[in-house]
Amino acid sequence: MSTTLTESRRPRKAIHRERRRPSRQAARRRNWVGGLAGWLWLVVVAVPLYWTLITSLKAQSHYYASNPLVPSGDPTLENYRLVIESDFLRYFVNSVVVTAGAVVPAVVFSFMAAYAIVRGWRMRVLRAMNGLFLTGLAIPLQATVIPVYLIIIRLHLYDNLLALILPSIAFAIPLSVLVLANFIRDVPNELFDSMRVDGATEWTTLWRLAAPLTRPAILTVTIFNALTIWNGFLLPLVLTQSPDRRTLPLALWTFQGQYGVNVPAVLAAVVLTTLPVLILYAFGRRQLLSGLTAGFSR
């Protein structure tokens, strides 16, 4: 009886919050399995990275004689020096040229195509182009290697960095158009109408209105395409031949052949190859994940 009187004197909102507030025991039971799975996944991801880093600092003579998970008592940077002296900087520059040369045109063209599709949806040509872009998502890269190879040969671009840039642009466009179109579609039509009333052209509306409002999506597709092209292995393997045209993933495979027994040197090349990707992902991680989630959920 006293409990009922006490509850009646308190505000209903406070009683409702207390009834909805889970107990500490329930919260622990609910999060224990997820926390354990998270720690297990952290171990699965961290142990290979830890092993790669400490092994790259070991001398070749100490690698087989020591515990693989124990750091070396005398770490050395000789492996990194050996990799850098093996034209590693040339491969790094090639990867930068291919990535930047493919990402910038792909994002610009995808943004303009997405704007045209959203703003001119009633036109049959644009609807057909949108269907063509969506069809490109269903075609894997491996299924087009032979046609792309024949086209590059006909264009006399084989063993050239342009042979890597052009196909990379084509394969980056479909997903970029899909993500950017979803963002542009969420821009209120009243803003486009007000720009039109003020006498702005479609070109001005594209870069003065749509571009600033869809900046998260633009950064998302830029980071995603940069990571994909940077890690690309199949196109450089098929479309290049000379060592001067190798990118980092292909050069890493070459290091593995050249240092087939020297495991620390191979892992030093792995660390140097992965380092730019980790830096880019560290700075653009939140933007990439939030942009992709918002782009597909809207």
C-alpha positions as CSV (number, residue, x, y, z in Angstrom):
1,M,0.0,0.0,0.0
2,S,2.8,2.4,0.9
3,T,4.6,1.5,-2.3
4,T,1.5,2.4,-4.3
5,L,1.1,5.8,-2.6
6,T,4.8,6.6,-3.1
7,E,4.5,5.8,-6.8
8,S,1.4,7.9,-7.1
9,R,3.1,10.9,-5.6
10,R,6.1,10.8,-8.0
11,P,5.7,12.0,-11.6
12,R,4.6,9.5,-14.1
13,K,7.6,10.1,-16.3
14,A,10.1,9.2,-13.5
15,I,8.2,6.0,-12.8
16,H,8.1,5.2,-16.5
17,R,11.9,5.7,-16.8
18,E,12.6,3.5,-13.9
19,R,10.5,0.7,-15.2
20,R,12.1,1.0,-18.6
21,R,15.7,1.2,-17.2
22,P,17.3,-2.2,-17.4
23,S,19.1,-3.6,-14.4
24,R,22.9,-3.9,-14.3
25,Q,22.6,-7.7,-14.4
26,A,20.5,-7.6,-17.6
27,A,22.9,-5.2,-19.2
28,R,25.9,-7.4,-18.4
29,R,24.1,-10.5,-19.7
30,R,23.2,-8.6,-22.9
31,N,26.8,-7.3,-23.6
32,W,28.9,-10.2,-22.4
33,V,28.7,-12.3,-25.6
34,G,29.2,-9.3,-27.8
35,G,32.2,-8.1,-25.8
36,L,33.8,-11.5,-25.9
37,A,33.3,-11.8,-29.7
38,G,34.7,-8.3,-30.1
39,W,37.9,-9.2,-28.1
40,L,38.3,-12.4,-30.1
41,W,38.0,-10.6,-33.4
42,L,40.5,-8.0,-32.1
43,V,43.0,-10.9,-31.5
44,V,42.3,-12.4,-34.9
45,V,43.1,-9.0,-36.6
46,A,45.9,-7.8,-34.3
47,V,48.1,-10.9,-34.2
48,P,48.9,-11.1,-37.9
49,L,49.6,-7.3,-37.9
50,Y,51.8,-7.7,-34.9
51,W,53.7,-10.7,-36.4
52,T,54.2,-8.8,-39.7
53,L,55.7,-5.7,-37.9
54,I,58.0,-7.6,-35.6
55,T,59.2,-10.0,-38.3
56,S,60.1,-7.1,-40.6
57,L,62.5,-5.8,-37.9
58,K,64.3,-9.1,-37.6
59,A,67.4,-10.2,-39.4
60,Q,67.1,-13.1,-41.8
61,S,69.5,-15.2,-39.7
62,H,67.4,-14.8,-36.6
63,Y,64.0,-15.4,-38.2
64,Y,64.0,-19.2,-38.2
65,A,66.0,-19.5,-34.9
66,S,63.6,-17.5,-32.8
67,N,60.0,-17.6,-31.7
68,P,57.9,-16.0,-34.4
69,L,55.7,-14.1,-31.8
70,V,58.7,-12.8,-29.7
71,P,60.2,-9.5,-30.8
72,S,63.8,-9.4,-31.7
73,G,66.3,-8.3,-29.0
74,D,68.3,-6.5,-31.7
75,P,65.8,-5.0,-34.2
76,T,67.2,-3.8,-37.5
77,L,66.0,-1.6,-40.4
78,E,68.1,-3.5,-42.9
79,N,65.1,-5.1,-44.5
80,Y,63.4,-1.7,-45.2
81,R,66.7,-0.4,-46.6
82,L,66.9,-3.4,-48.9
83,V,63.3,-2.9,-50.1
84,I,63.7,0.8,-50.7
85,E,66.9,0.3,-52.7
86,S,65.1,-2.2,-55.0
87,D,63.2,0.5,-56.9
88,F,60.4,0.6,-54.3
89,L,60.0,4.4,-54.7
90,R,59.4,4.0,-58.4
91,Y,56.6,1.5,-57.7
92,F,55.2,3.9,-55.2
93,V,55.1,6.7,-57.7
94,N,53.4,4.5,-60.2
95,S,50.7,3.6,-57.8
96,V,50.2,7.2,-56.9
97,V,49.9,8.2,-60.5
98,V,47.5,5.4,-61.4
99,T,45.3,6.0,-58.3
100,A,45.1,9.8,-58.7
101,G,44.7,9.6,-62.4
102,A,41.8,7.2,-62.1
103,V,40.0,8.5,-59.0
104,V,39.7,12.2,-60.0
105,P,38.1,11.7,-63.4
106,A,35.9,8.8,-62.1
107,V,34.5,10.9,-59.3
108,V,34.0,14.0,-61.4
109,F,32.3,12.1,-64.2
110,S,30.2,10.1,-61.7
111,F,29.0,13.2,-60.0
112,M,27.9,14.9,-63.2
113,A,26.2,11.7,-64.4
114,A,24.4,11.2,-61.1
115,Y,23.2,14.8,-61.2
116,A,21.9,14.4,-64.7
117,I,20.1,11.1,-63.8
118,V,18.4,12.6,-60.8
119,R,17.4,15.9,-62.3
120,G,16.4,14.5,-65.7
121,W,14.9,11.2,-64.6
122,R,11.9,11.6,-67.0
123,M,14.2,11.5,-70.1
124,R,14.4,8.0,-71.7
125,V,18.1,8.4,-72.5
126,L,19.0,9.1,-68.9
127,R,16.9,6.2,-67.6
128,A,18.7,3.9,-70.0
129,M,22.1,5.3,-68.8
130,N,21.1,4.7,-65.2
131,G,20.3,1.1,-66.1
132,L,23.6,0.8,-67.8
133,F,25.5,2.0,-64.8
134,L,23.5,-0.4,-62.5
135,T,24.4,-3.3,-64.9
136,G,28.0,-2.5,-64.5
137,L,27.8,-3.4,-60.8
138,A,26.9,-7.0,-61.8
139,I,29.9,-7.5,-64.0
140,P,33.1,-8.6,-62.1
141,L,36.5,-7.4,-63.1
142,Q,37.7,-11.0,-63.7
143,A,35.0,-11.5,-66.4
144,T,36.3,-8.6,-68.5
145,V,40.1,-9.2,-68.4
146,I,40.3,-10.6,-71.9
147,P,38.2,-7.9,-73.6
148,V,40.0,-5.2,-71.7
149,Y,43.3,-6.7,-72.7
150,L,42.3,-6.8,-76.4
151,I,41.1,-3.2,-76.3
152,I,44.3,-2.0,-74.7
153,I,46.3,-3.9,-77.4
154,R,44.2,-2.3,-80.2
155,L,44.8,1.2,-78.7
156,H,48.6,0.5,-78.4
157,L,48.6,1.2,-74.7
158,Y,50.0,-2.0,-73.4
159,D,52.7,-1.7,-70.8
160,N,51.6,1.9,-70.1
161,L,50.2,3.5,-67.0
162,L,47.3,4.8,-69.0
163,A,46.4,1.2,-69.7
164,L,45.7,0.9,-65.9
165,I,44.0,4.2,-65.5
166,L,41.3,3.9,-68.2
167,P,39.9,0.5,-67.0
168,S,40.1,1.6,-63.4
169,I,38.0,4.7,-64.2
170,A,35.4,2.5,-66.0
171,F,35.1,0.1,-63.0
172,A,34.9,2.9,-60.5
173,I,32.0,4.7,-62.1
174,P,28.9,2.4,-61.5
175,L,29.2,2.3,-57.7
176,S,30.1,6.0,-57.5
177,V,27.0,6.9,-59.6
178,L,24.8,4.9,-57.3
179,V,26.0,6.4,-54.1
180,L,26.1,10.0,-55.4
181,A,22.6,9.7,-57.0
182,N,21.2,8.7,-53.7
183,F,22.6,11.7,-52.0
184,I,21.6,14.2,-54.8
185,R,18.1,12.7,-54.7
186,D,17.8,13.8,-51.1
187,V,18.5,17.4,-51.8
188,P,15.1,19.3,-51.6
189,N,13.7,20.4,-54.9
190,E,12.9,23.8,-53.5
191,L,16.6,24.6,-53.4
192,F,17.0,23.7,-57.1
193,D,13.8,25.8,-57.9
194,S,15.2,28.8,-56.0
195,M,18.5,28.6,-57.9
196,R,16.6,28.4,-61.2
197,V,14.4,31.5,-60.2
198,D,17.6,33.4,-59.5
199,G,18.8,32.7,-63.1
200,A,21.4,30.0,-62.3
201,T,22.2,27.6,-65.1
202,E,22.4,23.8,-64.5
203,W,26.1,24.0,-64.5
204,T,26.1,26.6,-61.8
205,T,23.5,24.6,-59.8
206,L,25.6,21.5,-60.1
207,W,28.8,23.0,-58.6
208,R,27.3,25.7,-56.4
209,L,24.4,23.8,-54.8
210,A,24.7,20.0,-55.4
211,A,28.4,19.7,-54.8
212,P,28.6,21.3,-51.4
213,L,25.5,19.5,-50.1
214,T,26.8,16.1,-51.3
215,R,30.4,16.5,-50.1
216,P,30.2,13.5,-47.7
217,A,29.2,11.3,-50.6
218,I,32.0,12.7,-52.8
219,L,34.6,12.0,-50.1
220,T,33.2,8.5,-49.5
221,V,33.5,7.4,-53.2
222,T,36.9,9.1,-53.4
223,I,38.3,7.1,-50.5
224,F,36.6,3.9,-51.5
225,N,37.8,4.1,-55.1
226,A,41.3,5.1,-54.0
227,L,41.6,2.1,-51.7
228,T,40.3,-0.3,-54.4
229,I,42.6,1.0,-57.1
230,W,45.6,1.2,-54.8
231,N,45.2,-2.5,-53.9
232,G,44.5,-3.6,-57.5
233,F,46.6,-6.5,-58.6
234,L,44.9,-8.1,-61.6
235,L,45.0,-5.2,-64.0
236,P,48.7,-4.4,-63.4
237,L,49.5,-8.1,-63.8
238,V,47.8,-8.4,-67.2
239,L,48.3,-5.0,-68.7
240,T,52.0,-4.3,-67.8
241,Q,55.2,-6.1,-68.4
242,S,58.3,-4.0,-67.8
243,P,59.5,-3.4,-64.2
244,D,59.3,0.3,-64.7
245,R,55.5,0.1,-64.9
246,R,54.8,-2.0,-61.9
247,T,52.6,-0.8,-59.1
248,L,53.0,-1.6,-55.4
249,P,50.8,-4.8,-55.3
250,L,52.6,-6.2,-58.3
251,A,56.0,-5.2,-57.0
252,L,55.1,-6.9,-53.7
253,W,54.5,-10.1,-55.6
254,T,57.9,-9.6,-57.3
255,F,59.6,-9.1,-54.0
256,Q,58.1,-12.4,-52.8
257,G,59.7,-14.1,-55.7
258,Q,63.0,-12.3,-55.4
259,Y,63.2,-12.9,-51.6
260,G,61.6,-16.2,-51.5
261,V,63.6,-17.3,-48.4
262,N,64.1,-13.8,-46.9
263,V,60.7,-13.6,-45.2
264,P,61.6,-10.4,-43.1
265,A,62.3,-8.5,-46.4
266,V,59.0,-9.6,-47.9
267,L,57.2,-8.5,-44.8
268,A,59.0,-5.1,-44.8
269,A,57.7,-4.6,-48.3
270,V,54.2,-5.5,-47.0
271,V,54.5,-2.9,-44.3
272,L,55.6,-0.2,-46.7
273,T,52.9,-1.1,-49.2
274,T,50.1,-1.1,-46.5
275,L,51.3,2.1,-44.7
276,P,49.7,4.6,-47.1
277,V,46.4,2.6,-47.1
278,L,46.3,2.6,-43.3
279,I,47.0,6.4,-43.1
280,L,44.2,7.1,-45.6
281,Y,41.8,4.8,-43.8
282,A,42.7,6.3,-40.4
283,F,41.8,9.8,-41.6
284,G,38.7,8.8,-43.7
285,R,37.3,5.9,-41.7
286,R,34.3,7.7,-40.3
287,Q,33.6,9.5,-43.5
288,L,33.8,6.3,-45.5
289,L,31.5,4.2,-43.3
290,S,29.0,6.9,-42.6
291,G,28.8,7.9,-46.2
292,L,28.3,4.4,-47.5
293,T,25.6,3.7,-44.8
294,A,23.7,6.9,-45.5
295,G,24.0,6.4,-49.2
296,F,22.3,3.0,-49.2
297,S,19.9,3.6,-46.4
298,R,18.3,6.8,-47.7
